[in-house]
Amino acid sequence: MENQTEETLIVRDFLARQRTKLANDRTLLAYIRTSLYFVVSGTALIKVNDLENVKELGYFSFLISVILLIVGFFNFFKLKRKLSKGKYEKM
């Protein structure tokens, strides 16, 4: 089943592969959503003028946001490449 194309798969395996692709898309969207939350919280922490020590936490939040985006896209394309090669059983 590892080297079968989309046309030769039985219905159960075809649907399983489609569910895996959709789960991969949802995971990427979750990474993006979490990254946006960190951007918003970082912006709010930087704009607080009363507490000077909080600005570093805001910049750290921006850094976490960028890291989450990079990790999310890396995982998305890695799994997408494995699915296109038919090696999704060995993940």
TIZAFI-446266 format. One line per field, with one value per atom (N, C-alpha, C): residue number from 1; residue in one letter; atom name; x, y negated, z negated. Coordinates in pm, 1 decimal, m for minus. Layout:
% TIZAFI-446266
nr (NUM; ...)
rest (a; ...)
atom (CA; ...)
x (X; ...)
y (Y; ...)
z (Z; ...)
***
This chain:
% TIZAFI-446266
nr (1; 1; 1; 2; 2; 2; 3; 3; 3; 4; 4; 4; 5; 5; 5; 6; 6; 6; 7; 7; 7; 8; 8; 8; 9; 9; 9; 10; 10; 10; 11; 11; 11; 12; 12; 12; 13; 13; 13; 14; 14; 14; 15; 15; 15; 16; 16; 16; 17; 17; 17; 18; 18; 18; 19; 19; 19; 20; 20; 20; 21; 21; 21; 22; 22; 22; 23; 23; 23; 24; 24; 24; 25; 25; 25; 26; 26; 26; 27; 27; 27; 28; 28; 28; 29; 29; 29; 30; 30; 30; 31; 31; 31; 32; 32; 32; 33; 33; 33; 34; 34; 34; 35; 35; 35; 36; 36; 36; 37; 37; 37; 38; 38; 38; 39; 39; 39; 40; 40; 40; 41; 41; 41; 42; 42; 42; 43; 43; 43; 44; 44; 44; 45; 45; 45; 46; 46; 46; 47; 47; 47; 48; 48; 48; 49; 49; 49; 50; 50; 50; 51; 51; 51; 52; 52; 52; 53; 53; 53; 54; 54; 54; 55; 55; 55; 56; 56; 56; 57; 57; 57; 58; 58; 58; 59; 59; 59; 60; 60; 60; 61; 61; 61; 62; 62; 62; 63; 63; 63; 64; 64; 64; 65; 65; 65; 66; 66; 66; 67; 67; 67; 68; 68; 68; 69; 69; 69; 70; 70; 70; 71; 71; 71; 72; 72; 72; 73; 73; 73; 74; 74; 74; 75; 75; 75; 76; 76; 76; 77; 77; 77; 78; 78; 78; 79; 79; 79; 80; 80; 80; 81; 81; 81; 82; 82; 82; 83; 83; 83; 84; 84; 84; 85; 85; 85; 86; 86; 86; 87; 87; 87; 88; 88; 88; 89; 89; 89; 90; 90; 90; 91; 91; 91)
rest (m; m; m; e; e; e; n; n; n; q; q; q; t; t; t; e; e; e; e; e; e; t; t; t; l; l; l; i; i; i; v; v; v; r; r; r; d; d; d; f; f; f; l; l; l; a; a; a; r; r; r; q; q; q; r; r; r; t; t; t; k; k; k; l; l; l; a; a; a; n; n; n; d; d; d; r; r; r; t; t; t; l; l; l; l; l; l; a; a; a; y; y; y; i; i; i; r; r; r; t; t; t; s; s; s; l; l; l; y; y; y; f; f; f; v; v; v; v; v; v; s; s; s; g; g; g; t; t; t; a; a; a; l; l; l; i; i; i; k; k; k; v; v; v; n; n; n; d; d; d; l; l; l; e; e; e; n; n; n; v; v; v; k; k; k; e; e; e; l; l; l; g; g; g; y; y; y; f; f; f; s; s; s; f; f; f; l; l; l; i; i; i; s; s; s; v; v; v; i; i; i; l; l; l; l; l; l; i; i; i; v; v; v; g; g; g; f; f; f; f; f; f; n; n; n; f; f; f; f; f; f; k; k; k; l; l; l; k; k; k; r; r; r; k; k; k; l; l; l; s; s; s; k; k; k; g; g; g; k; k; k; y; y; y; e; e; e; k; k; k; m; m; m)
atom (N; CA; C; N; CA; C; N; CA; C; N; CA; C; N; CA; C; N; CA; C; N; CA; C; N; CA; C; N; CA; C; N; CA; C; N; CA; C; N; CA; C; N; CA; C; N; CA; C; N; CA; C; N; CA; C; N; CA; C; N; CA; C; N; CA; C; N; CA; C; N; CA; C; N; CA; C; N; CA; C; N; CA; C; N; CA; C; N; CA; C; N; CA; C; N; CA; C; N; CA; C; N; CA; C; N; CA; C; N; CA; C; N; CA; C; N; CA; C; N; CA; C; N; CA; C; N; CA; C; N; CA; C; N; CA; C; N; CA; C; N; CA; C; N; CA; C; N; CA; C; N; CA; C; N; CA; C; N; CA; C; N; CA; C; N; CA; C; N; CA; C; N; CA; C; N; CA; C; N; CA; C; N; CA; C; N; CA; C; N; CA; C; N; CA; C; N; CA; C; N; CA; C; N; CA; C; N; CA; C; N; CA; C; N; CA; C; N; CA; C; N; CA; C; N; CA; C; N; CA; C; N; CA; C; N; CA; C; N; CA; C; N; CA; C; N; CA; C; N; CA; C; N; CA; C; N; CA; C; N; CA; C; N; CA; C; N; CA; C; N; CA; C; N; CA; C; N; CA; C; N; CA; C; N; CA; C; N; CA; C; N; CA; C; N; CA; C; N; CA; C; N; CA; C; N; CA; C; N; CA; C; N; CA; C; N; CA; C)
x (81.6; 0.0; 86.4; 211.6; 298.9; 317.8; 328.1; 354.5; 232.0; 114.0; m6.5; m42.8; m96.3; m142.4; m283.2; m331.7; m465.5; m573.5; m552.6; m654.3; m664.5; m556.2; m558.6; m592.7; m611.2; m644.4; m789.9; m815.7; m955.1; m1015.7; m1146.0; m1216.6; m1172.0; m1157.9; m1119.3; m983.4; m886.6; m753.4; m751.8; m830.2; m839.9; m896.7; m1002.8; m1063.1; m968.9; m893.6; m796.4; m689.3; m645.2; m545.3; m604.1; m729.4; m793.4; m810.1; m845.5; m856.8; m722.1; m616.2; m482.7; m444.1; m478.0; m448.5; m526.2; m652.0; m732.7; m682.8; m638.8; m583.4; m454.5; m376.3; m254.7; m289.0; m391.2; m434.6; m483.5; m561.6; m611.4; m497.1; m396.6; m282.6; m207.2; m189.9; m124.7; m205.6; m335.7; m419.9; m412.3; m399.1; m384.6; m252.5; m145.4; m17.5; m29.1; m94.1; m109.9; m194.2; m302.6; m389.1; m312.7; m235.3; m158.3; m52.1; 8.7; 107.6; 44.7; m74.9; m143.6; m179.0; m215.0; m241.2; m116.8; m1.1; 121.7; 155.9; 125.8; 148.6; 60.7; m65.9; m158.1; m115.5; m80.4; m37.9; 94.4; 184.0; 309.5; 287.0; 196.3; 163.9; 103.9; 14.9; m46.8; 57.5; 150.4; 252.7; 349.5; 378.7; 469.7; 403.3; 274.2; 202.4; 174.4; 195.6; 175.0; 287.7; 252.5; 354.0; 385.6; 297.8; 317.8; 425.7; 438.7; 535.4; 646.5; 765.3; 877.1; 934.0; 925.1; 982.9; 899.0; 779.5; 690.6; 723.8; 793.1; 825.3; 910.7; 1003.1; 1086.0; 1000.3; 898.7; 807.2; 728.8; 695.4; 627.6; 715.5; 842.0; 934.2; 956.3; 960.2; 972.3; 849.7; 734.9; 611.4; 617.5; 674.2; 692.8; 786.5; 891.1; 986.0; 918.1; 838.5; 765.3; 669.9; 609.3; 517.8; 588.5; 704.0; 779.1; 823.9; 868.1; 911.7; 795.2; 677.9; 560.9; 524.3; 533.3; 504.2; 602.2; 729.1; 831.1; 810.3; 787.1; 765.4; 638.8; 532.8; 407.5; 421.4; 483.9; 500.9; 598.5; 701.9; 796.4; 726.2; 647.4; 575.3; 473.0; 405.5; 304.3; 366.0; 475.5; 535.3; 605.3; 657.7; 719.7; 615.3; 501.9; 396.5; 334.3; 320.8; 265.8; 356.6; 486.7; 581.5; 573.5; 559.0; 546.6; 417.7; 310.1; 183.7; 190.4; 257.2; 264.6; 352.7; 450.1; 535.2; 473.1; 365.4; 301.7; 368.1; 448.2; 520.0; 454.0; 325.3; 258.4; 246.1; 270.1; 263.3; 387.7; 496.6; 621.0; 646.9; 541.9; 562.1; 590.0)
y (118.6; 0.0; m125.6; m110.6; m225.7; m300.7; m232.3; m296.4; m307.2; m286.3; m293.1; m437.6; m459.9; m593.4; m614.1; m736.2; m768.4; m688.2; m654.5; m584.1; m436.7; m376.1; m233.1; m200.3; m300.8; m274.6; m231.8; m147.3; m114.5; m233.0; m234.0; m349.4; m380.3; m279.1; m300.3; m368.7; m322.6; m381.8; m521.5; m540.2; m671.9; m773.7; m735.1; m824.9; m851.3; m751.0; m770.5; m870.7; m861.7; m957.5; m1097.9; m1109.1; m1240.9; m1299.4; m1215.9; m1264.3; m1311.9; m1241.5; m1281.6; m1415.8; m1436.1; m1565.0; m1678.4; m1653.9; m1756.6; m1784.0; m1681.0; m1700.0; m1781.4; m1760.1; m1837.1; m1984.9; m2012.5; m2150.8; m2214.4; m2140.2; m2193.7; m2223.0; m2138.5; m2160.2; m2286.1; m2309.3; m2431.7; m2553.6; m2547.3; m2659.7; m2682.8; m2577.8; m2592.8; m2660.8; m2624.6; m2692.4; m2840.6; m2873.0; m3013.3; m3088.5; m3027.5; m3092.2; m3119.7; m3022.8; m3041.4; m3148.7; m3151.3; m3254.2; m3393.5; m3405.5; m3534.6; m3575.9; m3480.8; m3512.8; m3569.9; m3512.3; m3563.9; m3702.1; m3729.1; m3862.6; m3965.0; m3930.7; m4023.0; m4047.3; m3941.5; m3960.4; m4036.8; m4012.0; m4087.0; m4234.0; m4265.6; m4405.5; m4472.4; m4403.2; m4459.6; m4481.8; m4388.2; m4403.7; m4516.4; m4537.3; m4645.8; m4782.1; m4789.7; m4917.3; m4959.7; m4871.7; m4909.0; m5003.2; m5126.5; m5226.0; m5229.2; m5176.1; m5183.9; m5088.3; m4975.1; m4875.4; m4863.4; m4904.5; m4903.1; m4762.7; m4677.6; m4543.4; m4449.5; m4489.4; m4402.6; m4406.3; m4509.5; m4520.6; m4403.7; m4357.8; m4243.3; m4118.9; m4105.4; m3992.2; m4003.1; m4125.3; m4146.6; m4108.8; m4146.9; m4109.1; m3957.8; m3897.6; m3751.7; m3684.3; m3745.0; m3692.0; m3697.7; m3806.2; m3814.2; m3704.4; m3678.9; m3573.9; m3436.6; m3410.5; m3283.1; m3272.2; m3382.8; m3383.5; m3343.6; m3400.3; m3367.5; m3222.0; m3175.1; m3035.3; m2940.5; m2972.4; m2887.8; m2883.7; m2997.1; m2997.4; m2910.1; m2921.2; m2842.4; m2693.1; m2656.6; m2515.1; m2462.6; m2542.7; m2500.2; m2473.9; m2567.5; m2547.8; m2434.6; m2419.6; m2310.0; m2175.0; m2159.9; m2033.9; m2009.4; m2115.9; m2102.4; m2049.8; m2112.2; m2070.0; m1935.9; m1902.7; m1771.9; m1661.2; m1678.1; m1576.9; m1573.4; m1689.4; m1693.2; m1618.4; m1632.8; m1561.7; m1410.7; m1370.0; m1226.6; m1170.6; m1246.4; m1199.3; m1187.8; m1281.5; m1275.1; m1159.4; m1121.4; m1007.5; m874.9; m879.2; m756.2; m692.7; m767.3; m712.3; m755.3; m771.2; m818.9; m713.4; m586.0; m480.7; m480.8; m539.2; m535.4; m666.1; m737.1; m864.4; m839.3)
z (0.0; 0.0; 0.0; m28.5; m41.4; 89.7; 199.9; 327.8; 417.0; 362.7; 443.6; 472.9; 590.3; 624.9; 572.1; 583.2; 533.2; 605.6; 733.1; 809.8; 772.9; 725.9; 697.9; 552.5; 468.6; 329.2; 315.6; 218.7; 190.4; 114.7; 104.1; 49.4; m93.2; m176.5; m315.8; m325.8; m246.0; m249.9; m188.8; m84.5; m22.8; m121.3; m192.8; m290.3; m407.5; m447.0; m555.3; m513.6; m390.6; m341.5; m334.1; m293.0; m287.4; m427.6; m525.8; m663.7; m716.0; m678.9; m722.5; m661.7; m534.2; m471.1; m537.3; m568.1; m633.2; m775.7; m845.1; m979.0; m972.0; m868.6; m849.4; m828.0; m748.9; m727.0; m856.8; m935.0; m1062.5; m1158.8; m1158.3; m1246.7; m1207.9; m1078.1; m1033.6; m1075.3; m1060.2; m1100.5; m1251.4; m1329.2; m1473.8; m1509.3; m1438.6; m1459.8; m1425.7; m1315.8; m1275.0; m1377.5; m1423.3; m1521.9; m1651.3; m1698.4; m1820.8; m1802.2; m1685.2; m1655.8; m1657.7; m1603.1; m1605.4; m1748.1; m1832.9; m1973.6; m2040.2; m2010.2; m2067.5; m2013.4; m1887.2; m1831.2; m1901.8; m1921.4; m1987.9; m2131.9; m2202.3; m2341.1; m2349.0; m2255.7; m2252.9; m2226.7; m2135.3; m2107.4; m2230.6; m2298.3; m2418.9; m2528.2; m2543.3; m2647.9; m2615.6; m2489.6; m2452.7; m2471.1; m2447.0; m2457.9; m2601.9; m2698.1; m2838.8; m2879.5; m2911.4; m2945.4; m3094.4; m3176.4; m3320.9; m3370.0; m3306.7; m3350.6; m3245.7; m3282.9; m3188.3; m3167.7; m3268.4; m3257.7; m3172.2; m3138.7; m3062.7; m2913.4; m2868.6; m2725.5; m2677.3; m2761.5; m2722.9; m2702.5; m2785.4; m2769.6; m2638.7; m2599.0; m2471.2; m2353.4; m2359.0; m2251.4; m2248.6; m2366.6; m2374.2; m2313.5; m2334.4; m2275.0; m2122.4; m2068.2; m1922.5; m1873.1; m1948.0; m1910.0; m1909.9; m2011.4; m2016.8; m1897.9; m1861.1; m1747.6; m1618.0; m1594.6; m1473.0; m1475.1; m1590.3; m1601.7; m1574.6; m1627.8; m1603.8; m1455.4; m1388.6; m1244.2; m1167.7; m1200.6; m1130.6; m1156.1; m1281.0; m1314.8; m1248.0; m1247.9; m1186.6; m1037.6; m965.8; m822.1; m792.5; m874.9; m854.8; m868.6; m975.2; m995.3; m885.5; m842.0; m737.0; m607.5; m564.4; m437.7; m448.8; m568.0; m586.8; m572.9; m638.0; m630.0; m490.5; m428.3; m292.3; m194.1; m212.2; m125.6; m149.2; m275.8; m304.6; m246.9; m254.0; m198.3; m46.8; 18.0; 164.1; 211.4; 129.2; 164.2; 123.4; 45.5; 1.0; m118.4; m193.6; m308.4; m438.4; m438.7; m558.3; m665.9; m632.9; m732.8; m822.3; m776.9; m851.3; m925.7; m963.2; m1032.1; m1173.1)
***
